């Protein structure tokens, strides 16, 4: 097989699997196709979201072969920019050989997507942490998805600020695509009628604080018919909190749990909801917050990081403030929905293209 020259290679994954990182890479690939884009997907799966106009190359199942595969692909594709996407610093210690060989001649950009990088970095063994620190110094540019991430790179790792660019994880997609996906034949899901239909999404991890979402709906039901649709993602055997959430839902007829929905299915449920809630204890932005606003659905989220400008925020970890903010929002839904219909887009593609040091914005916007 002959590999064509590509401006940008995105090293990461597109859905499936589902999650904020894969959503970001998929959307970024769609925007980069006018200038040439290849996705080097490290996670094999039976189905992948289509990326029209981009090359999709999927790595081997064997984790020991992935690095050799990446080195070979980067050598053969010869991208001008190699943009790496991971969740935390843990994987960086395994990339030393690749950076010395396969990615040596490329402009190397890194995005780590977890909202609390310092916590996971400090959990690493000392040797692994030192190796990750060394690897971070090897990137030409690092994209910071939050002020907390920038603080980690500058103060914990010692990255010079000249190599840091602030952006968000949100790459917008056209409303026409959102409407098409949410009304497709594969997305014909319906939520039960209720006076207040709330929806939340995320991995079944403590940082998503799903228990507070369930507790909130329990309390709302003292005054009105409130329901919660909880959309969870991930690998069932990798999330010990999942059985706890399933047990809580099983004792409540007003809580529905969905597992590993396709994006079109999630959008379908989202557009039928009155309010998206995200009481996360750690985050880098919250793509689903922006997606809700794009669907003219108000979003209430913790202030743990920068949110979409039209999001309604409350102090992180303050349940009483969370409840009060949701109640006030529900009381003013018509006015807030009208404001959302004219809310400006919040898109980070311009900042990302700056990290590439190429004038991609004009060609790809």
N, C-alpha and C positions, 0 to 999 in steps of 0.2 A: 504494500500500500504506500502511495506517495503522500507525504504530509506537506500541505501548503503552508506558506508563510502566514503567520498570524500576528496581529498587533499585540493582543493580550491573551495570555493564558491564565484562567482562573483556576487555582488549585483549591478544591473544596468539594462540595457536593451539591446537587440539586435534588429536590424532592422526587421520588422517595429516597431517603427518609424525610419526614416532616419536621419542621422546626424553624426558628428564626434565622439560623445561619443559612440553611439551605434555601429558604425563601429569598434571602438577600442575594445569594449567589445567582439564583435563577433570574431574578429581576435585573441584576447587573448585567448578566449575559445577554438578556434581551436588548438592553440599551446599547451594548457594545457591538452588536452585530454589524452595524454599518461600517465599522473600521476593521473588522476582523476579530473574532473571538473564538477561543477554544476552551472548553471546560474539561479539566482533568479531574474526573470524579473518582474519589477514593472509596466510595461505598456502593458496591454492586447491589442491584435490586431488580426484580422482575419488570418493573415499570418505572419510567422516569417522566417528569414533566417535559413536554416538547419545548425545544429552544430553536425555533425557526431561524435559519441564517447562521447559526453557530455550529461548530463541530463539538460533538460530545464523545469523549473517550473515557471508558469506564475501566477502572483498575481491577486487579485480581482479588479474589475472595481472601486468599492467604495474606495475613497481615505482614508476614515476614518478606513477602515479595513486593509489597506496595512501594517501598522506597526505591528499589531497583527499577520498578515500572515508572515511577515519577522521573527519575534521572533520565531514563531512556526517552520518555516522551518530551521532556523539556529540551533535550539535545536535538531531537529530530524536528520538533516544531519551530524551534528558534524564535520564540516570541520576543518582541521588543520589551514587553512588560510581563513579569510573572507576579501575579497577585495571589498571595496565600491567605486562606481563610481557615481559622481554627477557633475553638471555643476558649481554651485556656493555654497557658504556657507549657503544659505537661508534654505535649507532642514535640515541642521544639528541640528537646535534647536528642531526638532521634534523627534530626535533619542535617547533622553536621556534614556528612559525606555528600549529601545532595547539594548543599550550598557551595561546597568546594569544587563540585564537578558540574552537575546538570544545570544549575542555576547561576553559574559563575559569571556569565557574560550578559545577563539580563538585568534590567532595572527591577529591583526586588521590592515589592510592597507587601506589607502585612496588615491584616485586620484580625484581631482577637475579639470575640463577640460577647464573652461573659461580662456581666455587670460588676462582678467583684473579683477582679484578677488577682489582687493582692492576697485574698484569703486562700485561693487555691494554689497560688505560687508558694506561699509560706508552708503549705501542707506537703510540698515535695521534699524528698530527701535532699540533703545538702549538696551532694554531688550533682544530682539532676537539676537542682536549682541553679548551680553555678553554670552548668552547660546551657541551660535555657537563657540565662543572662548573657552569656557569650553570643548565643545565636541571635538574640534581639539586636545586638550591636551590628550584625551582618546585614541588616535590611537597610536599603537606601531610604525608605520612607515607611512610617508606621501611622496608620489611621486610628485616631482616638475617637471612640464612640460616645464618650462622656467625659465630664470633668474629672470623675473619679479615676477613669482609665489614664487620663493625661497625668494625673498626680502619681499614679503607679509607675508609669514609664519614666517620668522625670526624677522622682525622689527615691523610688525603690531600686530601679535598674540603672539610672543615670544616663538615660538617653538625652542627647542634646535636643533642645526644643526646635532647632532648625529642621530636624528630621521628623517632626510630628505635625500632623494635619488633623484638625478637628472636623468631624462629620457626624452624621447619624447613620443608623443602620437602615433607614428607610429609603428605598428606591421606589418611587411612585410608578404605578401602572395606570394606563388610561381608564377613565370611568366606563368607557365603552367596553373595555375588556372585562371589567368587574361585572357589568350588567350581563354580558354574554356568559361569563362563567357561572354566575349565580342563578341563571335561569335555564341552564343546560339540562339535558335529560338525565345526566348523572347526578344532578343536585336537587332532585325533587324530594326534599325533606321538609317536614312541617312541624312547627312547634305548637303545643296546645294553646288555646286562647287563654289570656290572663289579663288582668288590669295592668300589671307591670311585668313584662318579660325581660329578664336580665340574662346576659350571656358572659361567660368568662372562658379563658383558654390558656393552655400552657402545659408544661410537663408536670407530672405529679410529684413535685419537689417542694420542700418546705419554703423555699424562697418565693414561690408563687402565692403562698398564703391562701390556698383555696378554702381552708377551713373557715376563714373570716367571710368569704363569699357565701358559704352555706349558712353560717351563723347570721349574716345580714338578712338573707331572705327569710329565715325563720322569724326574725323580729319584725320584718315588714308585714308578714302575714297576720300580725295582730290587728292591722288596720285595713289591709287590702289583699286581694288575690294576687300574690306575687309568686313567680316561678323563676327557676334558675336552670339554664342550659350550660353544662360544664363540658367543654371540649378538651380532652386530654390527649397527649401525644407521647410517643417514645416506645421503648421496648419493655414489655410487661415485667420481665424478670429483672430489669435494671432499676426499678423504682419501688422501694419498699413501702412508700406512702400510698401507692395505688390501692391496695386492699382496704386501707383505712378510709379513703375517700369513697370507694365503692360501697363499703359498709354504711357510711353516713348517708349516702344517696339511697340505698336500699330501704331505709327506714323513713324515707320522705317521698311522698308521691309528687311533691312539687319540685323535685330536683331530678333532672335527666342527665345522664352521663353518656357522652359519645367518645369513642376511642379511635384515634388515628384517622380522622376524617380527611378526605381529599380537600384541597383548597376550595374548589368549587362548592363542595358540600358545606364547608364552614361559612363561606360567603352567603350561601342560601339561608342558613340559620341566622347569621348576623343581620341580614337585611329584614328579617321578620321580628327582630328584637327591638325593645324600647331603649335599652341601655347596655353598653359594654362596660364591664368593671375589671380593673386590674390592680389589686392591692399588693403588688409585689414588694418584697423586702430588698431585692437587688434587681437591677435591670440596666440595660445600656440605652434603651429608647422605647421599645415596644412597638413593633411593626403593626400588630393587630390594632393598636390604638389608632394609628393613622388609617388603617383599612376601615375601621368603624366610621371614622369621620368622612372618608371617601364615600361611604354608603349612607351618609346623612344620619348616622346613629350616634348620639352623644356618647362620650367616653369619660368615665371617672377613673382616675389612676393616681397611685401614690406619687409623691414628688421626689422619689429616690434618684431620679435622673431627669435630664431634659426630655420633655414630652412634646408632642405636636402642639403647636401654638393654640389650637382650638380645644385641646383637652382640658377637662376640669380636674384639678388636682387637690389632694389633701395631704396632711403630714404623714409620712411613712410610719406604719406601725400603730397609728392612733385609730383604734376601731370606732370610737365615738365620733371622731371627725369624719371617718369613712361613711358611717351611717348617716350622719347629718348632711353630708354632701350629696349622697345618693337621694335622700328624701327631697332635698331642695331641687335637685335636678329633675326628679320625676314630677314635681309640682309645676315645673316650668318647661315641660317637654316641647310644646308647640313653638314657643319663642326660641328655644335653643336649636331645634331642628331647622328653623328658618335661618338662623345665623350660620349654621353649618353649610347650608346650601351655597353660600357665597364665601365660605372660608378659603383663604389662599392655600395652595398646595405647599407641602413641606417636604422638599426633595433634596437628597444629598448627592446627586450625581455630579453636580458641578465641583463639589469639594473632592470627590473621588477622582475625577478627571485631573484635578490639580496635582494629586498625588502621583499620577502617571507622568507628569511633566510633558504632557502632549496636549495639543489643542483638539481634544476629542469632543468637547461640549457642543460646538457648532454643528458637527457632523451627526451627533447621536441624539440631540435633544428632540 
